């Protein structure tokens, strides 16, 4: 039994040795056979791998594109805001240049304000400064061209209300220098006004300029109010009246001035 077992063991190692020698000698042929067998599978898995990589790269690129797109949008928004700020600053500078050009700063102490809009139902405007900025009720509001707007009637912390001189039944003294006429301006509402108490013996024509008068202490002397648009007879004996065309328009209002020292 032992002898047979020994023979089998020897035979096994001899066979194994011969197999190794044969395998070594045929290694290239075996590699080629294995390659032929597994090559289709290798190509298949390689293609799947490539597709997965392409898909992952596409996802990554999409995320990067979205991120870059968001950053670009933010940058564009920032540029738009900066451009609007520059435009706003240019308008402020232009307003100041106009005021300096006619010497307003030599006549009055001024505070520049921005027109915010119109109050509902009345000839009342809103401006962007108030008590915090030192504004007070009764102060006069004008355009940079020294054109009358009205008076502050209510001051809040951060904004104020301005009663336009066209406010219904709001009256004040005016003059027409080229005709040597002193009369009375009266608001009719809806941003319209008329000139009353014009002496009948005085000649007055459409296009004549109307200015504020210091009488009554409503406004400083010499602020442009508007021009005569139409002259007609008055209900008051011995006088005539005229339709007044104001020199300001809501759609063009932007920056205004408040006169602080009147």
Secondary structure, DSSP 8 states (H G I E B T S, - for coil): -HHHHHHHHHHHHHHHHHHHHHHHHTHHHHHHHHHHHHHHHHHHHHHHHHHHHHHHHHHHHHHHHHHHHHHHHHHHHHHHHHHHHHHHHHHHHHHHHHHHHTTHHHH--EEEEEEEEE-TTSSEEEES--GGGT--TT-EEE-TTSBEEEEEEEE-SS-EEEEETTSTT-EEEEEEGGGTEEEEEEEEETTEEEEEEEETTS---TT-EEEE-SGGGSS-TT-EEEEEEEEEE-SSTTEEEEEEEES--GGG--EEEEES--
